[in-house]
Amino acid sequence: MPEMLDNSPQSSPGQRGELAYLDQALWKRFHEARSTKEFAAAWLTLQCSMLPGVRAGVVVLNDRDGGACVPVASWPDGKQASPELASAAESALAAGKGVATHTDSGACAAYPILIDDRMRGVAAVDVDTRDEIVLRSLMRQLQWGCGWLEANLRRHGDLAGEGVGDDALLAVELAAQVLEAERFQQSATALVTELATRLGCERVSFGIRDGRHTRVLALSHSAQFGKAGNLTRAIAGAMDEAIDQQTTLLYPQPDAGETCVDRAHAELSRLGNGQQICTVPMADKGSWFGALTFDTSSAAGFSERQRDTMARAAAFVAPVVATRYREDRWIGYKLWRSLREQLSRLFGPRYLGRKLAALALLGLALFLTLATDVYRVRAAATLEGAIERVAVAPVAGFIAEAGVRAGDRVAQGELLFRIDDRDLRLEYLKWSSQKAQVERKLRDAMAQHERSEVSILRAQLDQANAQLSLVGEQIERTRVMAPFDGIVVSGDLSDQLGAPVERGQILFEIAPLDAYRVALQVPEGAISEIRSGQTGQLVLASMPDRALPIRIEGITPVSTAADGQNTFRVDASLLESAEFLRPGMQGAARIAVEERRLAWIWTHDLIDWLRLRVWSWWP
């Protein structure tokens, strides 16, 4: 029988891992097979389900007389083996050992089925990987799996008298019963009852190592038992003896062989009226986790064949039982076990990389807790002119001339735009003519001493003078000049010559080149940290490699919603000017608040958010 039935804790690690996850329906189909062909088909389905990346598989067998090999099972069902898969199977048959061949789309692995150095067939699979490590692991699992086929062939062939096939079938049936039960207690009871029935034992007990001592969980043919009774304590003591010595204990001990401590077994035998006792420890993942204790009242005791069956069955079902036990525990125990395992790896031997990572994390935590830095509030920034003047249309009219546009630098007194004044000049001529007429009439009335007429004409003359002054002023204002040296921030009339404008319409905005202010949009969560007089730095998008110093001048107590958050406008002044500055430039600013710990600086936003959410959800 292959090494998967060895009772050492190091035997068949791949087999143990696979058994924990096999589908119960496939197990049932596997152990209910009545012929070699049915067994091979069920076995191939199980193997292809367990092995990673398998696309197809085939089992080829010959008869006991060494005739030609013929396919007896294929996976998926009914799919004919590809030429590459057939070639790999033939290579394994010819070489008498496992082979792996690369194909265009992956690889094929095959392993022969040998019984006493006699070739009985081959199992081959087609996988979608060419990785050498994966292929070696797959070959190893395929080798272990072929042991089941060998056991079945022994059972149905002329070698069945050796009993190895019966042991394999018993182990498979025990694993299936453990997997089928809904709860672990039911699994354990079914396991010991089946073992007692198959091996003719008076009682079979199962226990789990809990800390330094073993706790009995199941007795054969008994769903309930007194866990605090003398017999139960004696059974637990016998299990402790076997697990502590990491060996199978038989009481009374045979004359030949190594002498072991068996005081607890002697006490158990006394309570059981002189029975012969055999305790087999169970291992999983390299550690002893439990034991099976077999009692018999037969005078002959356990035969060597029975003891071998006990050891093999215990080794085979141990991973399945251990997995079911862990899965059936409550969530708190699983968390505690996982935590304890991680702590043991952290503070125990080996796992150097994990220890180095833990030390690095600890050092980082200490650094963040003890180190400090200046806490800075980040805000979006826009550069504005300290003084902004607008040029508006002084009168309603039409654009006659436009000398500048947005982005142009202008000097004080330079023409910005001119409005067509022809209508105003005609209006001026009109009132000039009316004034001349009124003056002539006034002279005539004064010559004739018509006082009432003189009074009326003098009023009309004043009106004409006022209108002339008004029209003249409007003519003067049709030419709009720059009020100071600066830059045109907005406005472009170059493509609107002759277009009508209304009185008071804004046509240009002008800002000086040597006086700026910074408009900051500070997030609502950080506005409480801002005070007048604080300093910071401004970096503009056009010059990201240069930081300009700023100072907070004032806070506008009105929030603005933008981009999904509320912000407050904060005005700041530039402490240093530069030639490249232009109104309207945007960037980012950082306002220095005070020295604080790095851990607080990096986590306070999240902590504040959590506090707000918890407070709002708290009843």
LUMZA-174241 format. One record per residue (C-alpha): y, z, x. Coordinates in steps of 0.2 Angstrom, whole numbers, plus 5000, padded with zeros to 4 digits. Layout:
N
YZX...
//
This chain:
619
500050005000501849965007502950095014503850124997502450254993502750355008503250535004504550555018506350575013506750415024505550305015506050155005507950185003508250014995506850044983507650214977509350134975508549994964507550104953509050194947509750044939508349944932508449894914507249994903506649844893506149754909505249914915504249914899503749734900503349764919502049904916501349834900500749674909498849644906498549504918499149454936500149304928501049424916501349554930502049414942503249354929503849524924503949574943504949414947506149444933506449624939506649564957507949424953508849554942508949674956509349564971511149504973511649324971509849254966509949084957508049054956506349124961504549074961502849164964501449064971499649144972497849084976496249144971495149274980494149134989495749064998495948914987497548814985499148904980499848874963501448934955501049074943502849124939504649054940506349124936507349074926505749044915505148874915506248814929505348714942505648764960506848664970506248564986507148694997506348834988504648754989504948715008505348905011503748955002502748835013503548905029503149085024501349035020501148945037501949075047501149225039502849315039504449325030505649175033507449135028508148955028509948895026510248765013511848665009512348784995511648945001509949005008508149025003507049185007505149195006503949335010502049315010500849425000499449495012498049605007497049665023497749515033497149395020498449275013498549284994500249194991502049204993503649254984505249154987507049164980508549044981510249144984512049084985512449165001512249125020512849285027511549355039511749535035511549505016509949395020509149535031509449665017508749545004507249505015506949695016507049724998505949574995504649645007504649814997504449724981502949624986502049784988501949794969501149624968499949674982499549834972499249724956498049604965497049754972496949824955496249664947495249614963493849664973494849794982495249904967494050034973495350094985496450164972498050104979498449994964498150134952499350244961500650104960500350074942500450264939502150274948502850134938502350204922503050374927504750294931504750204915504450364905505850444915507050304911506550294892506950474888508650504880509050674889508450734906507550884899506450764889506250654905505650804915504450864902503750694899503550674918502550834921501450814905500950634910500550694928499550844921498550724909498250584923497750704937496750834926497850974930497951134920499851144923501151044932502951114935504551034940506051114948507751074955508551154970510151244965511051314980509751414990508451434977507451324965507651324946506151274936506651154923505051094915503151144912501851024906501351024888502851144885504551094878505151284879504651414891505351584897506451544912506551724917504651764916503551824931502651654931504251554931504951654945503251634955503351444952505151434958504651544974503151424978504351274976505651354988504251385001503751195001505551135001506151255015504651195026504951015020503050985018501750975005500851145003499051174997498451344993497151404998497551315014496251205022495351275038495951115048497751075049499451155053499651335046501151355034501951505026501151525008501551695002502351634986500851514983499751664985500751764972500751614960498851604962498651784958499651774942498651614938496951694940496451614957496951434954497151304967499051254969499851104977501751094979502550924984504350924988505450784982506850694992508250584988509550505000508850605014508950775006507650884997508250914979506650974970504750994969503250964959501951104958500151064952498951194946497051174944495751294938494351184945493251264958493251104968495151104969496150954972495250804981496050714995496250564983497250674971498350744984498750574990499150514972500250674970501250634986501450444982501950474964503250614969504050504982504150354970504950444955506050554965507550434966507350404947507250584943508750634954509850494947509450544929509750734933511450684940511950574925511450704913512550844920514250874911515850794918516450954926514950974937515050794942516850814947516450974957514950894965515950744970517350854977516050964987515250804994516950735000517450905007515750915016516050745024517750795028517450955037515650925042514850815056515150625058516350525047517650515061518650385053518850495037519350645047520650545057521350475040521450655033522450715049523550565047523950605029524150785033525350745047526350625035526450755022527150885034528350755040528950715023529050905018530050955034531050805039532750775031533950625030535550585021535250555002536150394997536450324980536250144978537350034967537749854964539449804970540749674967542349644977543949634968545749614973546749774973548149684964547749534952549149424945548949294931549949134929550249094911550948944902552848994899553048874885551948764874551848594882550848474893550248494911551248384922550748434939549448554946549448584965548048714968546448764961545148914962544848954980546448884988547549004998549348994992551049065000552349154991553449034981552248884982552048784966550548824956550848704941552248624932552348584913553148424907555048464903555648304895555648374878556648524884557948414893558148314877558348484868559648534881560648364879560648394860561348564861562648504874563248374862563348494848564348614860565648474864565848434845566148614841567448634855568448484849568448544831568948714837570448644846570948554831570848704820571848804832573148674832573348684813573248874813571748884802571149054806569549054795568948884802569348944820568149104817566748994810566848864825566949004838565249074831564548894831565148884849564249044854562648984846562748824856563048914872561549034868560348884864560948794880560548954890558848974882558348794885558948794903557948954906556348864899556648714909556748824925555148914920554148754918553848764937552748914940552648984958551449094968552149274967551449324984550349264998548549264991547049164985546749084968545349174961545149064945545948914937545848724940546948604931546648454942545648364929546748424915548448334919549248294902548248414893549148524880549348714883549948854872551248984877550449134885548849044890548149104906547948964918547749044936547249214943547949264960547449404971548049454988547049425004547349595012547049724998545349744990544449864979542549884976541849904959540149994959538950004945538050164948536450204937536650334924535250444932536350454949538050474942538050664943537850654962539550544964541150634968542850564973543050564992541250524996541050385009539750255010539350075015539549905007538449755012538949585004537649445001538649325011538649445026537049545025537149595044538849685043539149845033540949895028541450075026542050125008542750285000542550334982544250334973543750364954542450364941542650274924541850394911541250244901539450174902538949994902537249924897536649794908534949734914534049864903534950014910536550104908537850104922539550184926540950094934541450184950543050114960543050124979544250074992543849975008544150075024544049915034544549735031543849575037544349395037542849335027543149445012543549354996543749424978542249404968540949434982539449534977538249644986537549814987538249984991537550154997538550314994538150455005537850614996537150755007535650805018534050825008532150825012531250655013529950705001531250734988532250574992530650474989529950554974531450624964531650474953529750484947529950674945531450654934530650524924529050634921530150784916531050684903529450614896528650784896530150864888530250724874528350734870528250924871528150994853
//
